[in-house]
């Protein structure tokens, strides 16, 4: 029996679309986090170029992986989305600060939108909180 405080469940189509969109975002975040933790030369150089000290990059990658893990699990997905948004906002700020090309600056914005779109499509409680009207 569903309590009066729970929202209606999402359709199968919406659920799978949300999983697909979230999966795309998660794959990118895992790739980005692992390349930072592994200290790939290109990633280190790019991070230093936008102003991050080399000794902070592994920690940034590890925190990204933790935030992504929180996003993957349904019980903590909203917290994970908030933390990923903060991480991606920092990426935008760093790119704006150094005058990076528009693609480099907008890329984290696009992935932030994918994080929330995927969650919105698969989470009925979020739909109840942010109702889109036509």
C-alpha positions in Angstrom: 0.0 0.0 0.0 1.3 3.4 -1.0 1.3 6.1 1.7 -0.3 9.5 1.0 3.1 11.2 1.1 4.6 9.0 -1.7 4.2 10.1 -5.3 3.0 8.0 -8.1 5.6 5.9 -9.8 7.2 6.8 -13.1 6.4 5.0 -16.3 8.6 2.3 -17.6 9.6 4.4 -20.6 10.6 7.4 -18.4 12.4 5.1 -16.0 14.5 3.6 -18.7 15.1 7.0 -20.4 16.3 8.3 -17.0 18.6 5.3 -16.5 20.1 5.8 -20.0 20.7 9.5 -19.5 22.1 8.9 -15.9 24.2 6.0 -17.3 25.8 8.3 -19.8 26.6 10.9 -17.1 27.9 8.2 -14.7 30.2 6.7 -17.4 31.7 10.1 -18.0 32.2 10.8 -14.3 33.8 7.5 -13.7 36.1 8.0 -16.6 37.0 11.4 -15.4 37.5 10.3 -11.8 39.7 7.3 -12.7 41.9 9.3 -15.1 42.6 11.7 -12.3 43.3 9.0 -9.7 45.5 7.2 -12.2 47.4 10.5 -12.7 47.3 10.3 -16.5 49.8 12.8 -17.9 47.2 14.6 -20.2 44.8 15.0 -17.3 47.5 16.3 -15.0 48.6 18.8 -17.6 45.1 20.0 -18.4 44.2 20.4 -14.7 47.4 22.3 -14.0 46.7 24.5 -17.0 43.4 25.6 -15.5 45.0 26.4 -12.2 44.8 23.3 -10.0 48.0 22.3 -8.1 49.2 18.9 -9.3 49.1 17.4 -5.7 45.3 18.1 -5.5 44.2 16.2 -8.7 44.1 12.7 -7.2 41.9 14.0 -4.3 39.6 15.7 -6.8 39.3 12.4 -8.8 38.6 10.4 -5.6 35.9 12.8 -4.5 34.3 12.7 -7.9 34.2 8.9 -7.7 32.5 9.1 -4.3 30.0 11.6 -5.5 29.2 9.4 -8.5 28.8 6.4 -6.3 26.3 8.3 -4.2 24.4 9.3 -7.4 24.2 5.7 -8.6 22.5 4.4 -5.5 18.7 5.2 -5.3 18.7 6.1 -1.6 21.5 8.7 -2.0 20.9 9.7 -5.6 19.7 13.2 -4.8 22.7 13.9 -2.5 25.0 12.5 -5.3 23.3 14.9 -7.8 23.8 17.9 -5.5 27.5 17.0 -5.0 28.1 16.3 -8.7 26.5 19.7 -9.4 29.0 21.3 -7.0 31.9 19.5 -8.6 30.8 20.5 -12.1 30.2 24.1 -11.0 33.8 24.2 -9.8 34.9 23.0 -13.3 32.9 25.8 -14.9 34.4 28.4 -12.6 37.9 27.2 -13.2 37.4 27.3 -17.0 35.9 30.7 -16.9 38.7 32.0 -14.7 41.4 31.1 -17.2 39.4 32.0 -20.2 39.0 28.5 -21.7 37.1 28.1 -25.0 33.3 28.0 -24.7 33.2 24.2 -25.3 35.4 23.6 -22.3 33.3 25.8 -20.2 29.9 24.5 -21.4 30.8 20.8 -21.2 30.4 20.5 -17.4 27.2 22.5 -17.7 25.8 20.0 -20.2 26.8 17.1 -17.9 25.2 18.8 -14.9 22.0 19.0 -16.9 22.2 15.3 -17.8 22.7 14.4 -14.2 19.5 16.2 -13.2 17.5 15.2 -16.3 18.3 11.5 -15.7 17.3 11.8 -12.0 14.2 13.7 -12.9 13.1 11.0 -15.4 13.6 8.2 -13.0 12.7 9.7 -9.6 9.0 10.4 -8.9 9.7 12.3 -5.7 11.8 14.8 -7.7 9.0 15.2 -10.2 6.7 16.0 -7.3 9.1 18.6 -6.0 9.7 20.2 -9.4 6.5 19.8 -11.4 6.9 20.8 -15.1 3.7 22.2 -16.5 2.7 22.5 -20.1 
